[in-house]
Structures are given as structure tokens and as C-alpha cells.
């Protein structure tokens, strides 16, 4: 982890296109300003972690559904084709 000391109004540049500026300091709180490209995603850590957990949960549910469908398909093919009655032919 990189530690920097910055004063109000001072900035840090990341990858030439992201700028983080110290806007205000009050007690133990620091207000930061961010300038970044529109295609960049910026999330608070707790939101990012919640999204990642929801994605893992959804992926696990999808995997469980896929496995259940595979088991159902395997069971259906193991029992063979369904017995269909022969069509009736008229005598004539």
C-alpha cells in the first residue's frame, strides 16, 4: 500500500487520467474529489464488496440450476424413450 501526505488542494494522479484531490479536512474526515474518465467505475469499498458477494451468490445458484437440469436430462435419457402407442390402422 502506498501512503502519501497531501494538504487541502493538493492532488495525486493515477495512470495519467485519474486525479484525486484533497478538498477538505475536518477532524477525522477527509473529503476527496475525483476526476476520472466516464468509462471508469468508482465505488465505495463496501458497495463493491456487496456487488461481488451478490455476483458469487448468483453464479452459485446458476451452477446449481445447471447441475439439476443435467441430472434431470441424464435420468430422462437413462429411462429410454417414452412408450408411445402405435397408431391405429383401419382395416379396409
Biopython code that builds the backbone (N, CA, C, O; Angstrom):
import numpy as np
from Bio.PDB.StructureBuilder import StructureBuilder

atoms = [
    (1, "UNK", "N", (0.858, -1.172, 0.000)),
    (1, "UNK", "CA", (0.000, 0.000, 0.000)),
    (1, "UNK", "C", (0.899, 1.229, 0.000)),
    (1, "UNK", "O", (1.910, 1.273, 0.701)),
    (2, "UNK", "N", (0.528, 2.199, -0.773)),
    (2, "UNK", "CA", (1.255, 3.458, -0.858)),
    (2, "UNK", "C", (0.618, 4.480, 0.070)),
    (2, "UNK", "O", (-0.597, 4.672, 0.033)),
    (3, "UNK", "N", (1.416, 5.138, 0.900)),
    (3, "UNK", "CA", (0.931, 6.184, 1.795)),
    (3, "UNK", "C", (1.488, 7.518, 1.333)),
    (3, "UNK", "O", (2.688, 7.642, 1.087)),
    (4, "UNK", "N", (0.620, 8.520, 1.215)),
    (4, "UNK", "CA", (1.024, 9.854, 0.799)),
    (4, "UNK", "C", (0.489, 10.886, 1.775)),
    (4, "UNK", "O", (-0.552, 10.684, 2.400)),
    (5, "UNK", "N", (1.195, 11.973, 1.899)),
    (5, "UNK", "CA", (0.708, 13.098, 2.676)),
    (5, "UNK", "C", (0.330, 14.200, 1.703)),
    (5, "UNK", "O", (1.145, 14.608, 0.876)),
    (6, "UNK", "N", (-0.897, 14.682, 1.796)),
    (6, "UNK", "CA", (-1.387, 15.741, 0.926)),
    (6, "UNK", "C", (-2.085, 16.778, 1.772)),
    (6, "UNK", "O", (-2.664, 16.449, 2.808)),
    (7, "UNK", "N", (-2.039, 18.021, 1.347)),
    (7, "UNK", "CA", (-2.745, 19.114, 2.006)),
    (7, "UNK", "C", (-3.968, 19.471, 1.171)),
    (7, "UNK", "O", (-4.092, 19.035, 0.027)),
    (8, "UNK", "N", (-4.868, 20.260, 1.742)),
    (8, "UNK", "CA", (-6.058, 20.696, 1.009)),
    (8, "UNK", "C", (-5.626, 21.353, -0.303)),
    (8, "UNK", "O", (-4.745, 22.212, -0.327)),
    (9, "UNK", "N", (-6.263, 20.931, -1.379)),
    (9, "UNK", "CA", (-5.967, 21.463, -2.703)),
    (9, "UNK", "C", (-4.913, 20.675, -3.459)),
    (9, "UNK", "O", (-4.760, 20.869, -4.665)),
    (10, "UNK", "N", (-4.186, 19.798, -2.796)),
    (10, "UNK", "CA", (-3.168, 19.000, -3.473)),
    (10, "UNK", "C", (-3.790, 17.717, -4.026)),
    (10, "UNK", "O", (-4.792, 17.219, -3.514)),
    (11, "UNK", "N", (-3.165, 17.199, -5.087)),
    (11, "UNK", "CA", (-3.734, 16.063, -5.815)),
    (11, "UNK", "C", (-2.732, 14.943, -5.987)),
    (11, "UNK", "O", (-1.534, 15.095, -5.749)),
    (12, "UNK", "N", (-3.268, 13.815, -6.409)),
    (12, "UNK", "CA", (-2.493, 12.652, -6.825)),
    (12, "UNK", "C", (-3.049, 12.243, -8.183)),
    (12, "UNK", "O", (-4.265, 12.224, -8.375)),
    (13, "UNK", "N", (-2.167, 11.914, -9.128)),
    (13, "UNK", "CA", (-2.578, 11.471, -10.462)),
    (13, "UNK", "C", (-2.280, 9.983, -10.585)),
    (13, "UNK", "O", (-1.195, 9.529, -10.222)),
    (14, "UNK", "N", (-3.251, 9.221, -11.101)),
    (14, "UNK", "CA", (-3.101, 7.781, -11.311)),
    (14, "UNK", "C", (-3.318, 7.504, -12.795)),
    (14, "UNK", "O", (-4.334, 7.903, -13.366)),
    (15, "UNK", "N", (-2.356, 6.816, -13.418)),
    (15, "UNK", "CA", (-2.450, 6.413, -14.830)),
    (15, "UNK", "C", (-2.776, 7.570, -15.772)),
    (15, "UNK", "O", (-3.467, 7.365, -16.770)),
    (16, "UNK", "N", (-2.317, 8.729, -15.495)),
    (16, "UNK", "CA", (-2.475, 9.905, -16.361)),
    (16, "UNK", "C", (-3.904, 10.381, -16.553)),
    (16, "UNK", "O", (-4.106, 11.447, -17.135)),
    (17, "UNK", "N", (-4.909, 9.639, -16.090)),
    (17, "UNK", "CA", (-6.284, 10.076, -16.355)),
    (17, "UNK", "C", (-7.200, 10.060, -15.137)),
    (17, "UNK", "O", (-8.396, 10.325, -15.261)),
    (18, "UNK", "N", (-6.657, 9.756, -13.970)),
    (18, "UNK", "CA", (-7.445, 9.798, -12.736)),
    (18, "UNK", "C", (-6.738, 10.748, -11.770)),
    (18, "UNK", "O", (-5.554, 10.586, -11.473)),
    (19, "UNK", "N", (-7.482, 11.736, -11.288)),
    (19, "UNK", "CA", (-6.925, 12.691, -10.344)),
    (19, "UNK", "C", (-7.751, 12.665, -9.061)),
    (19, "UNK", "O", (-8.980, 12.726, -9.093)),
    (20, "UNK", "N", (-7.056, 12.575, -7.943)),
    (20, "UNK", "CA", (-7.699, 12.590, -6.633)),
    (20, "UNK", "C", (-7.171, 13.824, -5.901)),
    (20, "UNK", "O", (-5.963, 13.985, -5.729)),
    (21, "UNK", "N", (-8.093, 14.694, -5.471)),
    (21, "UNK", "CA", (-7.734, 15.949, -4.829)),
    (21, "UNK", "C", (-8.292, 15.995, -3.418)),
    (21, "UNK", "O", (-9.441, 15.617, -3.190)),
    (22, "UNK", "N", (-7.487, 16.454, -2.471)),
    (22, "UNK", "CA", (-7.959, 16.671, -1.105)),
    (22, "UNK", "C", (-8.744, 17.973, -1.123)),
    (22, "UNK", "O", (-8.182, 19.040, -1.368)),
    (23, "UNK", "N", (-10.048, 17.885, -0.863)),
    (23, "UNK", "CA", (-10.930, 19.048, -0.926)),
    (23, "UNK", "C", (-11.086, 19.695, 0.445)),
    (23, "UNK", "O", (-11.090, 20.920, 0.559)),
    (24, "UNK", "N", (-11.215, 18.870, 1.492)),
    (24, "UNK", "CA", (-11.456, 19.415, 2.821)),
    (24, "UNK", "C", (-11.012, 18.406, 3.867)),
    (24, "UNK", "O", (-11.040, 17.199, 3.626)),
    (25, "UNK", "N", (-10.605, 18.898, 5.018)),
    (25, "UNK", "CA", (-10.248, 18.052, 6.155)),
    (25, "UNK", "C", (-10.965, 18.620, 7.371)),
    (25, "UNK", "O", (-10.789, 19.788, 7.718)),
    (26, "UNK", "N", (-11.779, 17.779, 8.019)),
    (26, "UNK", "CA", (-12.500, 18.181, 9.231)),
    (26, "UNK", "C", (-12.383, 17.066, 10.250)),
    (26, "UNK", "O", (-12.991, 16.007, 10.096)),
    (27, "UNK", "N", (-11.607, 17.303, 11.284)),
    (27, "UNK", "CA", (-11.425, 16.270, 12.302)),
    (27, "UNK", "C", (-10.798, 15.033, 11.702)),
    (27, "UNK", "O", (-9.701, 15.086, 11.146)),
    (28, "UNK", "N", (-11.511, 13.899, 11.819)),
    (28, "UNK", "CA", (-11.006, 12.635, 11.290)),
    (28, "UNK", "C", (-11.541, 12.331, 9.893)),
    (28, "UNK", "O", (-11.299, 11.247, 9.362)),
    (29, "UNK", "N", (-12.265, 13.276, 9.291)),
    (29, "UNK", "CA", (-12.842, 13.057, 7.966)),
    (29, "UNK", "C", (-12.087, 13.857, 6.908)),
    (29, "UNK", "O", (-11.704, 15.005, 7.133)),
    (30, "UNK", "N", (-11.886, 13.242, 5.775)),
    (30, "UNK", "CA", (-11.237, 13.888, 4.635)),
    (30, "UNK", "C", (-12.208, 13.825, 3.466)),
    (30, "UNK", "O", (-12.721, 12.754, 3.140)),
    (31, "UNK", "N", (-12.462, 14.959, 2.839)),
    (31, "UNK", "CA", (-13.298, 14.991, 1.646)),
    (31, "UNK", "C", (-12.369, 14.971, 0.433)),
    (31, "UNK", "O", (-11.494, 15.825, 0.289)),
    (32, "UNK", "N", (-12.575, 13.979, -0.437)),
    (32, "UNK", "CA", (-11.769, 13.823, -1.631)),
    (32, "UNK", "C", (-12.600, 14.142, -2.862)),
    (32, "UNK", "O", (-13.798, 13.860, -2.906)),
    (33, "UNK", "N", (-11.960, 14.729, -3.856)),
    (33, "UNK", "CA", (-12.601, 14.955, -5.146)),
    (33, "UNK", "C", (-11.919, 14.077, -6.182)),
    (33, "UNK", "O", (-10.696, 13.939, -6.180)),
    (34, "UNK", "N", (-12.712, 13.483, -7.069)),
    (34, "UNK", "CA", (-12.178, 12.571, -8.082)),
    (34, "UNK", "C", (-12.503, 13.088, -9.473)),
    (34, "UNK", "O", (-13.638, 13.473, -9.755)),
    (35, "UNK", "N", (-11.511, 13.093, -10.329)),
    (35, "UNK", "CA", (-11.709, 13.366, -11.748)),
    (35, "UNK", "C", (-11.233, 12.117, -12.482)),
    (35, "UNK", "O", (-10.095, 11.682, -12.306)),
    (36, "UNK", "N", (-12.116, 11.539, -13.311)),
    (36, "UNK", "CA", (-11.778, 10.284, -13.973)),
    (36, "UNK", "C", (-12.575, 10.159, -15.263)),
    (36, "UNK", "O", (-13.587, 10.840, -15.431)),
    (37, "UNK", "N", (-12.134, 9.298, -16.179)),
    (37, "UNK", "CA", (-12.851, 9.111, -17.445)),
    (37, "UNK", "C", (-14.244, 8.520, -17.204)),
    (37, "UNK", "O", (-14.481, 7.810, -16.227)),
    (38, "UNK", "N", (-15.148, 8.837, -18.121)),
    (38, "UNK", "CA", (-16.524, 8.364, -17.988)),
    (38, "UNK", "C", (-16.620, 6.840, -17.958)),
    (38, "UNK", "O", (-17.529, 6.298, -17.328)),
    (39, "UNK", "N", (-15.705, 6.141, -18.622)),
    (39, "UNK", "CA", (-15.781, 4.673, -18.670)),
    (39, "UNK", "C", (-15.238, 4.016, -17.395)),
    (39, "UNK", "O", (-15.375, 2.805, -17.223)),
    (40, "UNK", "N", (-14.631, 4.793, -16.509)),
    (40, "UNK", "CA", (-14.115, 4.239, -15.249)),
    (40, "UNK", "C", (-15.259, 4.029, -14.265)),
    (40, "UNK", "O", (-16.234, 4.782, -14.260)),
    (41, "UNK", "N", (-15.131, 3.001, -13.435)),
    (41, "UNK", "CA", (-16.108, 2.722, -12.391)),
    (41, "UNK", "C", (-15.472, 3.034, -11.047)),
    (41, "UNK", "O", (-14.375, 2.562, -10.745)),
    (42, "UNK", "N", (-16.158, 3.824, -10.247)),
    (42, "UNK", "CA", (-15.664, 4.172, -8.922)),
    (42, "UNK", "C", (-16.754, 3.819, -7.914)),
    (42, "UNK", "O", (-17.873, 4.326, -7.984)),
    (43, "UNK", "N", (-16.403, 2.940, -6.975)),
    (43, "UNK", "CA", (-17.354, 2.505, -5.954)),
    (43, "UNK", "C", (-16.701, 2.583, -4.582)),
    (43, "UNK", "O", (-15.491, 2.404, -4.446)),
    (44, "UNK", "N", (-17.515, 2.852, -3.567)),
    (44, "UNK", "CA", (-17.016, 2.712, -2.203)),
    (44, "UNK", "C", (-16.759, 1.222, -1.961)),
    (44, "UNK", "O", (-17.449, 0.366, -2.515)),
    (45, "UNK", "N", (-15.764, 0.927, -1.133)),
    (45, "UNK", "CA", (-15.369, -0.479, -0.913)),
    (45, "UNK", "C", (-16.547, -1.336, -0.468)),
    (45, "UNK", "O", (-16.705, -2.452, -0.962)),
    (46, "UNK", "N", (-17.383, -0.846, 0.455)),
    (46, "UNK", "CA", (-18.485, -1.675, 0.967)),
    (46, "UNK", "C", (-19.504, -1.995, -0.134)),
    (46, "UNK", "O", (-20.099, -3.073, -0.130)),
    (47, "UNK", "N", (-19.706, -1.074, -1.064)),
    (47, "UNK", "CA", (-20.614, -1.337, -2.190)),
    (47, "UNK", "C", (-19.980, -2.358, -3.129)),
    (47, "UNK", "O", (-20.650, -3.291, -3.572)),
    (48, "UNK", "N", (-18.712, -2.191, -3.432)),
    (48, "UNK", "CA", (-18.001, -3.128, -4.305)),
    (48, "UNK", "C", (-18.037, -4.540, -3.727)),
    (48, "UNK", "O", (-18.294, -5.501, -4.453)),
    (49, "UNK", "N", (-17.782, -4.670, -2.431)),
    (49, "UNK", "CA", (-17.795, -5.987, -1.797)),
    (49, "UNK", "C", (-19.184, -6.606, -1.832)),
    (49, "UNK", "O", (-19.315, -7.814, -2.031)),
    (50, "UNK", "N", (-20.237, -5.788, -1.638)),
    (50, "UNK", "CA", (-21.600, -6.309, -1.687)),
    (50, "UNK", "C", (-21.937, -6.801, -3.098)),
    (50, "UNK", "O", (-22.556, -7.854, -3.251)),
    (51, "UNK", "N", (-21.543, -6.059, -4.118)),
    (51, "UNK", "CA", (-21.791, -6.467, -5.503)),
    (51, "UNK", "C", (-21.057, -7.774, -5.802)),
    (51, "UNK", "O", (-21.620, -8.675, -6.423)),
    (52, "UNK", "N", (-19.804, -7.878, -5.362)),
    (52, "UNK", "CA", (-19.043, -9.103, -5.593)),
    (52, "UNK", "C", (-19.705, -10.301, -4.918)),
    (52, "UNK", "O", (-19.762, -11.381, -5.505)),
    (53, "UNK", "N", (-20.204, -10.131, -3.701)),
    (53, "UNK", "CA", (-20.874, -11.226, -2.997)),
    (53, "UNK", "C", (-22.160, -11.624, -3.713)),
    (53, "UNK", "O", (-22.451, -12.812, -3.851)),
    (54, "UNK", "N", (-22.934, -10.634, -4.170)),
    (54, "UNK", "CA", (-24.160, -10.934, -4.905)),
    (54, "UNK", "C", (-23.848, -11.664, -6.204)),
    (54, "UNK", "O", (-24.592, -12.562, -6.598)),
    (55, "UNK", "N", (-22.762, -11.296, -6.875)),
    (55, "UNK", "CA", (-22.361, -11.992, -8.098)),
    (55, "UNK", "C", (-21.972, -13.431, -7.811)),
    (55, "UNK", "O", (-22.329, -14.338, -8.564)),
    (56, "UNK", "N", (-21.234, -13.646, -6.713)),
    (56, "UNK", "CA", (-20.860, -15.024, -6.352)),
    (56, "UNK", "C", (-22.095, -15.858, -6.020)),
    (56, "UNK", "O", (-22.182, -17.025, -6.404)),
    (57, "UNK", "N", (-23.046, -15.262, -5.308)),
    (57, "UNK", "CA", (-24.282, -15.971, -4.945)),
    (57, "UNK", "C", (-25.076, -16.326, -6.197)),
    (57, "UNK", "O", (-25.576, -17.445, -6.318)),
    (58, "UNK", "N", (-25.194, -15.386, -7.123)),
    (58, "UNK", "CA", (-25.934, -15.636, -8.362)),
    (58, "UNK", "C", (-25.252, -16.714, -9.201)),
    (58, "UNK", "O", (-25.923, -17.564, -9.787)),
    (59, "UNK", "N", (-23.926, -16.679, -9.259)),
    (59, "UNK", "CA", (-23.186, -17.682, -10.026)),
    (59, "UNK", "C", (-23.373, -19.068, -9.423)),
    (59, "UNK", "O", (-23.536, -20.045, -10.154)),
    (60, "UNK", "N", (-23.352, -19.160, -8.103)),
    (60, "UNK", "CA", (-23.549, -20.446, -7.436)),
    (60, "UNK", "C", (-24.954, -20.977, -7.689)),
    (60, "UNK", "O", (-25.136, -22.176, -7.901)),
    (61, "UNK", "N", (-25.953, -20.088, -7.668)),
    (61, "UNK", "CA", (-27.336, -20.510, -7.934)),
    (61, "UNK", "C", (-27.469, -20.992, -9.373)),
    (61, "UNK", "O", (-28.134, -21.995, -9.631)),
    (62, "UNK", "N", (-26.845, -20.289, -10.309)),
    (62, "UNK", "CA", (-26.897, -20.695, -11.714)),
    (62, "UNK", "C", (-26.246, -22.054, -11.910)),
    (62, "UNK", "O", (-26.744, -22.888, -12.667)),
    (63, "UNK", "N", (-25.131, -22.274, -11.224)),
    (63, "UNK", "CA", (-24.445, -23.555, -11.314)),
    (63, "UNK", "C", (-25.315, -24.671, -10.747)),
    (63, "UNK", "O", (-25.348, -25.767, -11.307)),
    (64, "UNK", "N", (-26.013, -24.416, -9.657)),
    (64, "UNK", "CA", (-26.891, -25.424, -9.054)),
    (64, "UNK", "C", (-28.038, -25.765, -9.993)),
    (64, "UNK", "O", (-28.407, -26.932, -10.129)),
    (65, "UNK", "N", (-28.604, -24.749, -10.642)),
    (65, "UNK", "CA", (-29.694, -24.993, -11.593)),
    (65, "UNK", "C", (-29.181, -25.811, -12.772)),
    (65, "UNK", "O", (-29.849, -26.747, -13.212)),
    (66, "UNK", "N", (-28.002, -25.470, -13.289)),
    (66, "UNK", "CA", (-27.433, -26.203, -14.423)),
    (66, "UNK", "C", (-27.194, -27.667, -14.064)),
    (66, "UNK", "O", (-27.478, -28.555, -14.868)),
    (67, "UNK", "N", (-26.674, -27.926, -12.863)),
    (67, "UNK", "CA", (-26.430, -29.307, -12.438)),
    (67, "UNK", "C", (-27.748, -30.072, -12.288)),
    (67, "UNK", "O", (-27.824, -31.248, -12.644)),
    (68, "UNK", "N", (-28.783, -29.413, -11.765)),
    (68, "UNK", "CA", (-30.086, -30.062, -11.621)),
    (68, "UNK", "C", (-30.660, -30.415, -12.985)),
    (68, "UNK", "O", (-31.231, -31.492, -13.158)),
    (69, "UNK", "N", (-30.515, -29.520, -13.949)),
    (69, "UNK", "CA", (-31.007, -29.804, -15.301)),
    (69, "UNK", "C", (-30.220, -30.944, -15.948)),
    (69, "UNK", "O", (-30.794, -31.773, -16.654)),
    (70, "UNK", "N", (-28.908, -30.986, -15.708)),
    (70, "UNK", "CA", (-28.099, -32.087, -16.238)),
    (70, "UNK", "C", (-28.537, -33.419, -15.644)),
    (70, "UNK", "O", (-28.639, -34.418, -16.357)),
    (71, "UNK", "N", (-28.800, -33.434, -14.328)),
    (71, "UNK", "CA", (-29.258, -34.676, -13.683)),
    (71, "UNK", "C", (-30.606, -35.110, -14.251)),
    (71, "UNK", "O", (-30.836, -36.295, -14.495)),
    (72, "UNK", "N", (-31.489, -34.143, -14.457)),
    (72, "UNK", "CA", (-32.817, -34.462, -14.998)),
    (72, "UNK", "C", (-32.693, -35.022, -16.419)),
    (72, "UNK", "O", (-33.362, -35.996, -16.766)),
    (73, "UNK", "N", (-31.835, -34.405, -17.237)),
    (73, "UNK", "CA", (-31.641, -34.883, -18.609)),
    (73, "UNK", "C", (-31.022, -36.275, -18.613)),
    (73, "UNK", "O", (-31.408, -37.123, -19.418)),
    (74, "UNK", "N", (-30.059, -36.519, -17.716)),
    (74, "UNK", "CA", (-29.428, -37.839, -17.642)),
    (74, "UNK", "C", (-30.435, -38.895, -17.212)),
    (74, "UNK", "O", (-30.434, -40.007, -17.739)),
    (75, "UNK", "N", (-31.287, -38.556, -16.265)),
    (75, "UNK", "CA", (-32.304, -39.509, -15.805)),
    (75, "UNK", "C", (-33.310, -39.799, -16.912)),
    (75, "UNK", "O", (-33.751, -40.939, -17.064)),
    (76, "UNK", "N", (-33.672, -38.798, -17.675)),
    (76, "UNK", "CA", (-34.640, -38.992, -18.760)),
    (76, "UNK", "C", (-34.051, -39.861, -19.856)),
    (76, "UNK", "O", (-34.754, -40.708, -20.406)),
    (77, "UNK", "N", (-32.773, -39.672, -20.191)),
    (77, "UNK", "CA", (-32.165, -40.485, -21.246)),
    (77, "UNK", "C", (-31.893, -41.907, -20.769)),
    (77, "UNK", "O", (-31.889, -42.834, -21.580)),
    (78, "UNK", "N", (-31.668, -42.095, -19.479)),
    (78, "UNK", "CA", (-31.425, -43.428, -18.933)),
    (78, "UNK", "C", (-32.695, -44.275, -18.945)),
    (78, "UNK", "O", (-32.621, -45.496, -19.078)),
    (79, "UNK", "N", (-33.845, -43.644, -18.808)),
    (79, "UNK", "CA", (-35.087, -44.401, -18.781)),
    (79, "UNK", "C", (-35.545, -44.767, -20.189)),
    (79, "UNK", "O", (-36.510, -45.515, -20.339)),
    (80, "UNK", "N", (-34.886, -44.266, -21.209)),
    (80, "UNK", "CA", (-35.210, -44.616, -22.593)),
    (80, "UNK", "C", (-36.341, -43.760, -23.111)),
    (80, "UNK", "O", (-36.920, -42.956, -22.380)),
    (81, "UNK", "N", (-36.649, -43.944, -24.381)),
    (81, "UNK", "CA", (-37.726, -43.144, -24.976)),
    (81, "UNK", "C", (-39.057, -43.516, -24.349)),
    (81, "UNK", "O", (-39.272, -44.656, -23.937)),
    (82, "UNK", "N", (-39.917, -42.565, -24.285)),
    (82, "UNK", "CA", (-41.244, -42.799, -23.713)),
    (82, "UNK", "C", (-42.002, -43.769, -24.600)),
    (82, "UNK", "O", (-41.922, -43.697, -25.827)),
    (83, "UNK", "N", (-42.755, -44.696, -23.961)),
    (83, "UNK", "CA", (-43.547, -45.649, -24.730)),
    (83, "UNK", "C", (-44.722, -44.921, -25.358)),
    (83, "UNK", "O", (-45.582, -44.378, -24.665)),
    (84, "UNK", "N", (-44.739, -44.922, -26.700)),
    (84, "UNK", "CA", (-45.837, -44.303, -27.420)),
    (84, "UNK", "C", (-46.654, -45.418, -28.056)),
    (84, "UNK", "O", (-46.093, -46.327, -28.668)),
    (85, "UNK", "N", (-47.962, -45.356, -27.917)),
    (85, "UNK", "CA", (-48.769, -46.409, -28.545)),
    (85, "UNK", "C", (-48.701, -46.286, -30.064)),
    (85, "UNK", "O", (-48.628, -45.191, -30.622)),
    (86, "UNK", "N", (-48.728, -47.446, -30.708)),
    (86, "UNK", "CA", (-48.735, -47.474, -32.172)),
    (86, "UNK", "C", (-50.021, -46.841, -32.667)),
    (86, "UNK", "O", (-51.076, -47.032, -32.063)),
    (87, "UNK", "N", (-49.950, -46.080, -33.770)),
    (87, "UNK", "CA", (-51.189, -45.503, -34.294)),
    (87, "UNK", "C", (-52.092, -46.638, -34.825)),
    (87, "UNK", "O", (-51.615, -47.628, -35.378)),
    (88, "UNK", "N", (-53.400, -46.458, -34.636)),
    (88, "UNK", "CA", (-54.362, -47.473, -35.090)),
    (88, "UNK", "C", (-54.509, -47.376, -36.589)),
    (88, "UNK", "O", (-54.571, -46.288, -37.162)),
    (89, "UNK", "N", (-54.564, -48.554, -37.220)),
    (89, "UNK", "CA", (-54.773, -48.597, -38.667)),
    (89, "UNK", "C", (-56.148, -49.151, -38.914)),
    (89, "UNK", "O", (-56.559, -50.132, -38.293)),
    (90, "UNK", "N", (-56.840, -48.538, -39.798)),
    (90, "UNK", "CA", (-58.182, -49.007, -40.143)),
    (90, "UNK", "C", (-58.089, -50.130, -41.160)),
    (90, "UNK", "O", (-57.282, -50.084, -42.089)),
    (91, "UNK", "N", (-58.919, -51.127, -40.972)),
    (91, "UNK", "CA", (-58.951, -52.251, -41.917)),
    (91, "UNK", "C", (-59.746, -51.827, -43.137)),
    (91, "UNK", "O", (-60.795, -51.193, -43.021)),
    (92, "UNK", "N", (-59.251, -52.173, -44.277)),
    (92, "UNK", "CA", (-60.082, -51.748, -45.372)),
    (92, "UNK", "C", (-59.716, -52.204, -46.627)),
    (92, "UNK", "O", (-60.375, -51.886, -47.616)),
]
sb = StructureBuilder()
sb.init_structure("model")
sb.init_model(0)
sb.init_chain("A")
sb.init_seg("    ")
for serial, (resi, resn, name, xyz) in enumerate(atoms, 1):
    if name == "N":
        sb.init_residue(resn, " ", resi, " ")
    sb.init_atom(name, np.array(xyz, "f"), 0.0, 1.0, " ", f" {name:<3s}", serial, name[0])
structure = sb.get_structure()
